[in-house]
Amino acid sequence: MAYTLVQLAPGSYDVDCNGHVVASLVREPGRTPSMARWHVELLEATPRAKRPPPFTDQIHTFPSFEEAASWLDATVAALND
């Protein structure tokens, strides 16, 4: 799947797949910057067998934006796209 991350606000992205937003990527702040977490969540409740790859659960959590983007194999849309 080809995912594109479209920034909505600092720490908030739409996860687009072929022109359809299928998930969100959101930063959850921590008490310190190193404690922040990024959550990728499918927008619709989807049975496991019908989830788009690489989703095995509705929500996945990562310690950094880079790790979440890498897991999705996503590109980041330019701000003027």
CNS distance restraints for C-alpha pairs under 8 A (distance, minus, plus):
assign (resid   1 and name CA) (resid  17 and name CA) 7.12 0.50 0.50
assign (resid   1 and name CA) (resid  52 and name CA) 7.67 0.50 0.50
assign (resid   1 and name CA) (resid  53 and name CA) 6.85 0.50 0.50
assign (resid   2 and name CA) (resid  17 and name CA) 5.94 0.50 0.50
assign (resid   2 and name CA) (resid  18 and name CA) 7.02 0.50 0.50
assign (resid   2 and name CA) (resid  73 and name CA) 7.37 0.50 0.50
assign (resid   2 and name CA) (resid  74 and name CA) 6.66 0.50 0.50
assign (resid   3 and name CA) (resid  15 and name CA) 6.34 0.50 0.50
assign (resid   3 and name CA) (resid  16 and name CA) 5.48 0.50 0.50
assign (resid   3 and name CA) (resid  17 and name CA) 4.84 0.50 0.50
assign (resid   3 and name CA) (resid  18 and name CA) 7.43 0.50 0.50
assign (resid   3 and name CA) (resid  72 and name CA) 6.73 0.50 0.50
assign (resid   3 and name CA) (resid  73 and name CA) 6.83 0.50 0.50
assign (resid   3 and name CA) (resid  74 and name CA) 4.65 0.50 0.50
assign (resid   3 and name CA) (resid  75 and name CA) 6.57 0.50 0.50
assign (resid   4 and name CA) (resid  15 and name CA) 5.85 0.50 0.50
assign (resid   4 and name CA) (resid  16 and name CA) 5.05 0.50 0.50
assign (resid   4 and name CA) (resid  17 and name CA) 6.51 0.50 0.50
assign (resid   4 and name CA) (resid  74 and name CA) 5.19 0.50 0.50
assign (resid   4 and name CA) (resid  75 and name CA) 4.90 0.50 0.50
assign (resid   4 and name CA) (resid  76 and name CA) 5.64 0.50 0.50
assign (resid   4 and name CA) (resid  77 and name CA) 6.27 0.50 0.50
assign (resid   5 and name CA) (resid  13 and name CA) 5.86 0.50 0.50
assign (resid   5 and name CA) (resid  14 and name CA) 5.70 0.50 0.50
assign (resid   5 and name CA) (resid  15 and name CA) 4.93 0.50 0.50
assign (resid   5 and name CA) (resid  16 and name CA) 6.25 0.50 0.50
assign (resid   5 and name CA) (resid  69 and name CA) 7.95 0.50 0.50
assign (resid   5 and name CA) (resid  74 and name CA) 6.50 0.50 0.50
assign (resid   5 and name CA) (resid  75 and name CA) 6.13 0.50 0.50
assign (resid   5 and name CA) (resid  76 and name CA) 4.68 0.50 0.50
assign (resid   5 and name CA) (resid  77 and name CA) 5.88 0.50 0.50
assign (resid   6 and name CA) (resid  13 and name CA) 5.22 0.50 0.50
assign (resid   6 and name CA) (resid  14 and name CA) 5.12 0.50 0.50
assign (resid   6 and name CA) (resid  15 and name CA) 6.60 0.50 0.50
assign (resid   6 and name CA) (resid  16 and name CA) 7.22 0.50 0.50
assign (resid   6 and name CA) (resid  76 and name CA) 6.37 0.50 0.50
assign (resid   6 and name CA) (resid  77 and name CA) 5.41 0.50 0.50
assign (resid   6 and name CA) (resid  78 and name CA) 7.99 0.50 0.50
assign (resid   7 and name CA) (resid  11 and name CA) 7.84 0.50 0.50
assign (resid   7 and name CA) (resid  12 and name CA) 5.99 0.50 0.50
assign (resid   7 and name CA) (resid  13 and name CA) 4.35 0.50 0.50
assign (resid   7 and name CA) (resid  14 and name CA) 6.50 0.50 0.50
assign (resid   7 and name CA) (resid  77 and name CA) 7.54 0.50 0.50
assign (resid   7 and name CA) (resid  79 and name CA) 7.53 0.50 0.50
assign (resid   8 and name CA) (resid  12 and name CA) 5.56 0.50 0.50
assign (resid   8 and name CA) (resid  13 and name CA) 5.38 0.50 0.50
assign (resid   8 and name CA) (resid  14 and name CA) 6.98 0.50 0.50
assign (resid   9 and name CA) (resid  13 and name CA) 7.20 0.50 0.50
assign (resid  11 and name CA) (resid  25 and name CA) 7.89 0.50 0.50
assign (resid  11 and name CA) (resid  26 and name CA) 5.60 0.50 0.50
assign (resid  11 and name CA) (resid  27 and name CA) 4.87 0.50 0.50
assign (resid  12 and name CA) (resid  24 and name CA) 7.41 0.50 0.50
assign (resid  12 and name CA) (resid  25 and name CA) 5.89 0.50 0.50
assign (resid  12 and name CA) (resid  26 and name CA) 4.59 0.50 0.50
assign (resid  12 and name CA) (resid  27 and name CA) 6.48 0.50 0.50
assign (resid  13 and name CA) (resid  24 and name CA) 5.78 0.50 0.50
assign (resid  13 and name CA) (resid  25 and name CA) 5.00 0.50 0.50
assign (resid  13 and name CA) (resid  26 and name CA) 6.32 0.50 0.50
assign (resid  14 and name CA) (resid  21 and name CA) 6.20 0.50 0.50
assign (resid  14 and name CA) (resid  22 and name CA) 7.78 0.50 0.50
assign (resid  14 and name CA) (resid  23 and name CA) 6.24 0.50 0.50
assign (resid  14 and name CA) (resid  24 and name CA) 4.74 0.50 0.50
assign (resid  14 and name CA) (resid  25 and name CA) 6.29 0.50 0.50
assign (resid  15 and name CA) (resid  21 and name CA) 5.56 0.50 0.50
assign (resid  15 and name CA) (resid  22 and name CA) 5.93 0.50 0.50
assign (resid  15 and name CA) (resid  23 and name CA) 4.92 0.50 0.50
assign (resid  15 and name CA) (resid  24 and name CA) 5.37 0.50 0.50
assign (resid  15 and name CA) (resid  25 and name CA) 6.71 0.50 0.50
assign (resid  16 and name CA) (resid  20 and name CA) 5.32 0.50 0.50
assign (resid  16 and name CA) (resid  21 and name CA) 4.28 0.50 0.50
assign (resid  16 and name CA) (resid  22 and name CA) 5.99 0.50 0.50
assign (resid  16 and name CA) (resid  23 and name CA) 7.25 0.50 0.50
assign (resid  17 and name CA) (resid  21 and name CA) 6.23 0.50 0.50
assign (resid  17 and name CA) (resid  22 and name CA) 6.62 0.50 0.50
assign (resid  22 and name CA) (resid  42 and name CA) 5.91 0.50 0.50
assign (resid  22 and name CA) (resid  43 and name CA) 5.78 0.50 0.50
assign (resid  22 and name CA) (resid  44 and name CA) 7.62 0.50 0.50
assign (resid  23 and name CA) (resid  40 and name CA) 6.66 0.50 0.50
assign (resid  23 and name CA) (resid  41 and name CA) 5.27 0.50 0.50
assign (resid  23 and name CA) (resid  42 and name CA) 4.12 0.50 0.50
assign (resid  23 and name CA) (resid  43 and name CA) 4.90 0.50 0.50
assign (resid  24 and name CA) (resid  39 and name CA) 7.82 0.50 0.50
assign (resid  24 and name CA) (resid  40 and name CA) 5.58 0.50 0.50
assign (resid  24 and name CA) (resid  41 and name CA) 5.41 0.50 0.50
assign (resid  24 and name CA) (resid  42 and name CA) 6.61 0.50 0.50
assign (resid  24 and name CA) (resid  43 and name CA) 6.91 0.50 0.50
assign (resid  25 and name CA) (resid  38 and name CA) 6.68 0.50 0.50
assign (resid  25 and name CA) (resid  39 and name CA) 5.54 0.50 0.50
assign (resid  25 and name CA) (resid  40 and name CA) 4.45 0.50 0.50
assign (resid  25 and name CA) (resid  41 and name CA) 6.65 0.50 0.50
assign (resid  26 and name CA) (resid  38 and name CA) 5.55 0.50 0.50
assign (resid  26 and name CA) (resid  39 and name CA) 5.37 0.50 0.50
assign (resid  26 and name CA) (resid  40 and name CA) 6.68 0.50 0.50
assign (resid  27 and name CA) (resid  36 and name CA) 6.85 0.50 0.50
assign (resid  27 and name CA) (resid  37 and name CA) 5.78 0.50 0.50
assign (resid  27 and name CA) (resid  38 and name CA) 4.43 0.50 0.50
assign (resid  27 and name CA) (resid  39 and name CA) 6.46 0.50 0.50
assign (resid  27 and name CA) (resid  65 and name CA) 7.94 0.50 0.50
assign (resid  28 and name CA) (resid  36 and name CA) 5.63 0.50 0.50
assign (resid  28 and name CA) (resid  37 and name CA) 5.19 0.50 0.50
assign (resid  28 and name CA) (resid  38 and name CA) 5.98 0.50 0.50
assign (resid  28 and name CA) (resid  39 and name CA) 7.40 0.50 0.50
assign (resid  29 and name CA) (resid  33 and name CA) 7.10 0.50 0.50
assign (resid  29 and name CA) (resid  35 and name CA) 7.17 0.50 0.50
assign (resid  29 and name CA) (resid  36 and name CA) 4.50 0.50 0.50
assign (resid  29 and name CA) (resid  37 and name CA) 6.62 0.50 0.50
assign (resid  30 and name CA) (resid  34 and name CA) 7.30 0.50 0.50
assign (resid  30 and name CA) (resid  35 and name CA) 4.58 0.50 0.50
assign (resid  30 and name CA) (resid  36 and name CA) 4.29 0.50 0.50
assign (resid  30 and name CA) (resid  37 and name CA) 7.25 0.50 0.50
assign (resid  31 and name CA) (resid  35 and name CA) 6.34 0.50 0.50
assign (resid  31 and name CA) (resid  36 and name CA) 7.60 0.50 0.50
assign (resid  32 and name CA) (resid  36 and name CA) 6.97 0.50 0.50
assign (resid  35 and name CA) (resid  63 and name CA) 7.73 0.50 0.50
assign (resid  36 and name CA) (resid  63 and name CA) 6.73 0.50 0.50
assign (resid  36 and name CA) (resid  64 and name CA) 7.65 0.50 0.50
assign (resid  37 and name CA) (resid  61 and name CA) 6.68 0.50 0.50
assign (resid  37 and name CA) (resid  62 and name CA) 5.78 0.50 0.50
assign (resid  37 and name CA) (resid  63 and name CA) 4.85 0.50 0.50
assign (resid  37 and name CA) (resid  64 and name CA) 6.36 0.50 0.50
assign (resid  38 and name CA) (resid  61 and name CA) 5.62 0.50 0.50
assign (resid  38 and name CA) (resid  62 and name CA) 5.10 0.50 0.50
assign (resid  38 and name CA) (resid  63 and name CA) 6.15 0.50 0.50
assign (resid  38 and name CA) (resid  64 and name CA) 6.10 0.50 0.50
assign (resid  38 and name CA) (resid  65 and name CA) 6.25 0.50 0.50
assign (resid  38 and name CA) (resid  68 and name CA) 7.02 0.50 0.50
assign (resid  39 and name CA) (resid  59 and name CA) 6.59 0.50 0.50
assign (resid  39 and name CA) (resid  60 and name CA) 5.69 0.50 0.50
assign (resid  39 and name CA) (resid  61 and name CA) 4.53 0.50 0.50
assign (resid  39 and name CA) (resid  62 and name CA) 6.44 0.50 0.50
assign (resid  39 and name CA) (resid  68 and name CA) 7.92 0.50 0.50
assign (resid  40 and name CA) (resid  59 and name CA) 5.58 0.50 0.50
assign (resid  40 and name CA) (resid  60 and name CA) 5.26 0.50 0.50
assign (resid  40 and name CA) (resid  61 and name CA) 6.43 0.50 0.50
assign (resid  40 and name CA) (resid  68 and name CA) 7.36 0.50 0.50
assign (resid  41 and name CA) (resid  58 and name CA) 5.62 0.50 0.50
assign (resid  41 and name CA) (resid  59 and name CA) 4.36 0.50 0.50
assign (resid  41 and name CA) (resid  60 and name CA) 6.58 0.50 0.50
assign (resid  42 and name CA) (resid  46 and name CA) 7.89 0.50 0.50
assign (resid  42 and name CA) (resid  58 and name CA) 5.44 0.50 0.50
assign (resid  42 and name CA) (resid  59 and name CA) 6.66 0.50 0.50
assign (resid  45 and name CA) (resid  58 and name CA) 6.96 0.50 0.50
assign (resid  46 and name CA) (resid  50 and name CA) 6.27 0.50 0.50
assign (resid  46 and name CA) (resid  51 and name CA) 5.89 0.50 0.50
assign (resid  46 and name CA) (resid  58 and name CA) 7.39 0.50 0.50
assign (resid  47 and name CA) (resid  51 and name CA) 6.45 0.50 0.50
assign (resid  48 and name CA) (resid  56 and name CA) 6.31 0.50 0.50
assign (resid  48 and name CA) (resid  57 and name CA) 6.92 0.50 0.50
assign (resid  51 and name CA) (resid  55 and name CA) 5.90 0.50 0.50
assign (resid  51 and name CA) (resid  56 and name CA) 6.91 0.50 0.50
assign (resid  54 and name CA) (resid  71 and name CA) 7.56 0.50 0.50
assign (resid  54 and name CA) (resid  72 and name CA) 6.78 0.50 0.50
assign (resid  55 and name CA) (resid  59 and name CA) 8.00 0.50 0.50
assign (resid  55 and name CA) (resid  60 and name CA) 7.81 0.50 0.50
assign (resid  61 and name CA) (resid  68 and name CA) 7.71 0.50 0.50
assign (resid  62 and name CA) (resid  67 and name CA) 6.29 0.50 0.50
assign (resid  62 and name CA) (resid  68 and name CA) 5.76 0.50 0.50
assign (resid  63 and name CA) (resid  67 and name CA) 7.06 0.50 0.50
assign (resid  64 and name CA) (resid  68 and name CA) 6.47 0.50 0.50
assign (resid  65 and name CA) (resid  69 and name CA) 6.09 0.50 0.50
assign (resid  66 and name CA) (resid  70 and name CA) 5.97 0.50 0.50
assign (resid  67 and name CA) (resid  71 and name CA) 6.04 0.50 0.50
assign (resid  68 and name CA) (resid  72 and name CA) 6.32 0.50 0.50
assign (resid  69 and name CA) (resid  73 and name CA) 5.91 0.50 0.50
assign (resid  69 and name CA) (resid  74 and name CA) 5.30 0.50 0.50
assign (resid  69 and name CA) (resid  75 and name CA) 7.39 0.50 0.50
assign (resid  70 and name CA) (resid  74 and name CA) 6.43 0.50 0.50
assign (resid  77 and name CA) (resid  81 and name CA) 6.31 0.50 0.50
